[in-house]
């Protein structure tokens, strides 16, 4: 089984297009699982780019429905909590974002807090609690923090290899011991990354 995890996109559609092209040309087949790690929204350069990003994700999921898993990032979690509030109460950076959130409400509300296999645990911010256990429910402040906001993971042995996004790393810092980090800082660096597991191959947007 091959698993591909895609890092934080933040509405940069041209970067996502590049990564998905490389995935489809070189890696995807019936035994491939694709995990989007969250943060599809916010910090997009334009409304058009943000909408194009979410449309691309939606179309990819429709093309590979049994193989695609969309995880929830902290920005999606904020959206889900505040969707029924006024636009000025939401954690957004542009006035047009509220309209786009509404347009893709079903897609965003359908995102998952984590995904796991026998070998890996995937969560936007790692999903690791203080005791080294994994947060599998959004039922406490600690579990929410572990799933969506934690940057520095506890120095505890993990029962599986953790795959996270959220914390920006350099390409040479992606693969660590029992920890894989796949946020290359799309909105800062202009690079979107994905990892191919278990081969530990790094894909970078071109």
N, C-alpha and C positions, 0 to 999 in steps of 0.2 A: 504494500500500500504506500502511495506517495501522498504527502500533504504539503500544500503550499499556503503559507500565511502572508497576507498583504498588509503592510503597515498603514499608518495614518495618512489619509489622502487629503483631507481638509479642502475639498472642492477644487482640486487642481486636476481638471479633466484630462489635459494633455499628458500629464505624468501617468495617470491611471491607464490611459489608452496605450501608452508605450509598454507598461508592465503586462497588461492583459495580452497584448500582441505577442510578447515573448513567451508568456505562459502557454498560449494556444499553439504557437508554432513549435515549441520545443518540449513541452512537458505534459500536457493534458491528455488523458485517455480515461477509460472507464474505471480505472483503479485509482484515479487522482481525486483527492478532496481539496477544496479551496476554502480557506477561512479568511474572511475579511475581518480585520482586527478592530474596527471601529474608528470613530472620528472622521466621518465622511463629510461633516459640516464645519462651518465657521472658518474664518480666515481665507475664504475663497477670493480670488481676484475679482470676480464679477458674478452677477446673477446668472448670466449665461453659462459660465463655467461650473457654478454650483449645480444648476439644473442638469447640465450635461453629465456631470459626475454621477448624480443619483440615477439618472436615466440609464447610464452605462452599467451601473451596479444592478439595477432592476432587470435590464435585458440579459445580463450575464447569468443572473440567478434563474431567469426563465429558460435560458438555453441549457443550463446544467442544474436542474432543480434538486436532484438527489445528491449532488456532489458539493453544493455551495452552502456555506453557513455564514451568516452575517452576525458578527458580535456587536455589542453595544459599547460605545465609548462614553466618556464623561459628557461630551457634548450631546450625544443622543439621549443620555439619561436626563440631562437638564431639559431637553426638549420634551420628553415624555412627561416629566413632572409639571411643566409649565404651559403645555399646549393650550389650555383653556384660559390662560391669563392674557392680559393685554400685551401688545407688542413691546411697550416700554418696560414691562416687568420681566421680560425674558432676557437671558444671557446671550445676546446677539451683538454683532458688530456692524451690521448693515440693515437698513430698514426693509429691504426686499427679502431678507431671510425668512421672515414670518410667513410670507406668502408661499415660499418654497417649502417650508416645513409643513404647511397645511396640505400642499399638493402631494407630498410623499409621506403623509402621516401613517398610512397603513404599512408601508415598507419599514419606516423607522420604528414604529411600535412593535413590529415583528422581530426585531433584533434580539439576540440571546445574550445573557450575562457571561456565559463561558461555553467552551467546547472542550471535550477531552477524549483521549484514546487511552489504551493501556500504557503507552509510553509518555504522552504529552498532556499538559494542561494549558489550554489557551484562554487568556483573559486580557482585556485591554490593558489593565495596569498590573497584571500578573495573578491577581486573585489569591495572594498568599496572606494568611492571617499572622498575628504576632507569634503564635506557637508553631508556625510552619505548616499548618493545615490549610487546605484550600477552602475558599468561600464558595459554596455552591447554592446559596440562597441570598437574596437581597433583603434580609430580614433584620439586620442590625446596622448601626452606624459603622462598626468595624468592618463588616462584610462589604458594605457599599464602598468604603474607603479602599479596601483591598482590591476590589474589582475594577474601580474606575479612577482612583486618584493617587494611589501610592506610587512614589518614585523610587524610593530606596527599599528594597525587599529585606525582610528579616534574615539575619544570619543563622538560618536553621537548615537542616537537611530536608529536602523536599522528596515526597514520595514518587514524583514524576518530574521530568524536565519541564520547566516553566517556559512558555512562549508568551511574550508580552509586547505591547507597543508603548504608547504614551510618553516614555522618556526618550528624548532624542539622543542618539548615539552616532558615532562615526562608523563607517563601514567595517573597520577592523575591530570594532567592539561588539559586533552582532552576536558572535558565537562564544559563549562562555561555558563554564562548568555547570551543568544542570540549569542553565538559563540562556535563553535566546531572546534578544531584543531587536525588534524590527520597526523602529521609527527613525527614519533617516532625516526627519525634519523637512518635509515637503515644502511647507510655506516659508521656511528660512533658507534652506539650502538648494531648493529646486530639484531635490532627489527624492524619489519614492522607491522604497525597497520591498522585496518579498523574499522569503526563504523557502527552499525546497528541502523537505525532510523525508527520510532520515539522512539524505546525502549531504546536508549542510552546504547547499549551494545558495549563493546570494545573487538575486536578480536586482538590477538597478535600472531605473528609467533612463532611456537614452534621448 
